[in-house]
Amino acid sequence: MTLLLNILWFILGGFFSGLGWLLATVLMALSIIGIPFVRSCFTLAMFSFWPFGRDVISRKDLTGRDDLGTGTLGLIGNIVWFVLCGWWLAVWHITAAVALGITIIGIPFALQHLKLAVASLLPIGKTVVDYDTIDRARGVTSPAPPAPLPPARTGSA
């Protein structure tokens, strides 16, 4: 089901969302002040092309420890990011979410756009991982497989 949703997403607008993120990546790479944001921007560009089955999570939540992007420098970076690119990417994703949310069939796509809007506001210190990795990081275990059935008895009773 995830594959089908990702294909539909890509065809029905995800391609343009990804291009917007790639444009932001190029703009950041061309500016001196934006070079630290290129990696986060590119990661979210790839996420924007293919979002179903994955989510954005703080690296601190994933690893359990602070790093350069999850501390004070990450906060400063997120403020600079918001001023340079974050607000217009968020506006694009919110606009797309509203347009898609009007239709019933577009609601799953609208939710993905809202997820991307939140990620576009504060991307520094975040990473994109699949849901299984998030569950493992949070200590959620998968349910045990059901016990096998006993062998059938043959013969007369």
N, C-alpha and C positions, 0 to 999 in steps of 0.2 A: 504494500500500500504506500509505503514511503517513497518508493521509486516512482510510482504513478503520480503522486502529489508533486514530487520534485520536477518531473517532466512537464506537468501542467503549469507549475509555477514558472519554469524557465520560459515556456512559450507565451504565457499570459502576462508577462511583465517582469519576471525575475531577471531576464536578460538585460533590460534597461536599468534595473536597480543595480545590478552588478557593474554595468558600464559607468553608472554614477559614482560608485565606489572606486572603480579603477581610475576615473578622472580625478577624484580626490587624491588617490595615491600618487598619480603623476604630478599634480600640483604641489603636493607635499614634498615630493622628491626634488622638484625643481627649485623650491625655496630653501634657503639655508635654515630658517627657523622650523621648517616642517620635516626635516630629515628624521628626527626621532620618531615621528608618527607613521612612517612609511610601512613598517612591519605590521602594526595593528590595523592600519587601513587596508593593506593587501589581504590580511587574514579575514577581515570582515567583507571584503569584496568577494572572496571565494565563498564565504558563507551566504552572501546575498544571492549568488547564482544557484545554490543548492541547499536551502535551509532546513528542509524537513528531516527529522531524525537527529538533529544536532541542536545545541543551544549555546548561548554565551554565558560563561561563568567566570567569576573572579579567580585569578591565579592563586590568590591567598586561600580561597575556599577549596581549590583543587589540591594544592600542595600542603596546606596547613601552615605556611610561613610567609612572611613578608618578603618582597623583593623590590627592586628599584622602581617598578611601575605601580606597586600597590601601596606605597608610602606617600610621604609628603611630595616628593618629586612627581609621582604619578598624579596627584591632585593638581599640582601646578600645570602639568602637561595636559590634563583634561580641560582645564580652564582655557589654555591657549588653543587647544583643539576646538573647543566649542566656538570660540570667536572666529577661527579661520574656516572651519568646514562643518562642524557638528550641527549647527543650527539649520543649515539648508538641506543637509541630508535628512535630518529629523522631520523637517517640514514636508519633504518629498514623501517620506514613508507614512506620515500621518495622513497626508492627502490621499495617497493610494489606499490606505487602510479604510478611510471613510468611504471612498468610491466603491471598494470591493465589499465592504460590510453591508451595503444597501441590499445586495443580493444574498440569498441564502447560500447559494453555492460558493460565493466568494468569501464567506466568513473564515474558513481556515487560512486563506491567503491574507486576509485582513489581519489576523492574529500574528502571522509571520512578519508583516510589515510593522506592526506595533513592537514586536520583539526587536526588529532592526532599528526602529526609531529610538528605543531606549539605548541600544548598543551604540548608536551614532552620537548620542549625547556625551557619553563617558567611556570611550573605548580603551583608554590606557589602563593596563593592569588586568585586562580581560583576555580570555582565550576561547576558542570554539572547540567543543568536544561533543562526542555522541552521548546519548542519554545513558548508556550503560556505564560509561566512564564517570558521569555525574553521580550515578547511584553508588558506584564503588567508592567515590570520594566522600560521599555522605554516609557511608556505612550501611547502605540499604542492600540487603541480599535478595537474590532471586528466589522465588518459592521453589521448594524441593520438588523434583519430578514425582508423579504419583507412583506408588508402589506397584510392582508387577502383579498381575492376577495370578492366583494359584493355578497350577495345572489342572486341566479338566480330568475328572475321574471317569474311568471307563469300566465297563463290566456291569453286572447286575447287582442290585442292592439287596 
